[in-house]
Amino acid sequence: MTSFVNSTHSFEHSGIVRMHRGALLLQSMADTVRAGYRAWVSSRKQAVEDERTWNAALKDARIMAELSRAMQGQGR
């Protein structure tokens, strides 16, 4: 009689393991999509604000001078 049993059977159901891994993959894909959407929305808001500032600068020489000085300082 043996004093131990050497079992090669897994105690996890392979279908459950695959489903869990798939759920984790989908969650990571969803997080990536959400982050990309947030970045896109933020860039669109910034573009609208830049457009407003540019239109104001076209009508006001002081704002245009400020923008010009800021742009010249960027290259340094």
N, C-alpha and C positions, 0 to 999 in steps of 0.2 A: 504494500500500500504506500502511496506517495504522501509526503507531508505537506505538499503545496500544489497549487494548480497554476500552470502557466497558460494564461488565457491571452489570445491575440485579438480578441474581439474588442471593439471600441464601445465605450459606454455612452458615446454621443451619437445621436441619429444623424447620418450624413445629410439628409434632406434639411433638417433643422439648421445644421451648420452652414450649408450653402445659402439658405434663406437669410440667415443672420448676416453673412458676408455680403449678400446682395443688398440688404437693407443699409448696411454701413456704406457701401459704395454709392447707393442712391442718395443717402444723406450728404455725403461729401460732394456729389455732383450738384445737389440742391444748394449747399452752402456756397459753392463756387459761382453758381448762377446768380444767387442773391447778391454776393459781393460785386460781381460784374455789373449787375443792374444798378446797385447803389453808386458805383463809380461813374456809370454812364449818366445817371440823373445829376450827380454832382457836377460833372463836366458840362452838361447842358445848362445848368443854372449859372455856372461861371461864364459860359459863352454869352448868355443873355445879359449878364451884368457887364461884361466887357463891351458888348455892343452899345449898351446904354451910356457907358462912360465915353466911348468913342464918339457917339452922336453928340453928347454934351460938349466934348472937347472941340468938335467942329464948329460949335456956336460960341464957345468961350475961349478966348486966347490964353487966359490964365491956366485953364485946365490943360490946354494943349502944351503950354510951356512946362507944366509939371510932368506930363507924360514924356515929353522930350527929354527932360533932365533924368527922369527915372530910367528911360531906355538907354541913355548914354552911360549911366552908372552901372547897368547890367553887364556890360562888356568887360569891366575891370576885374 
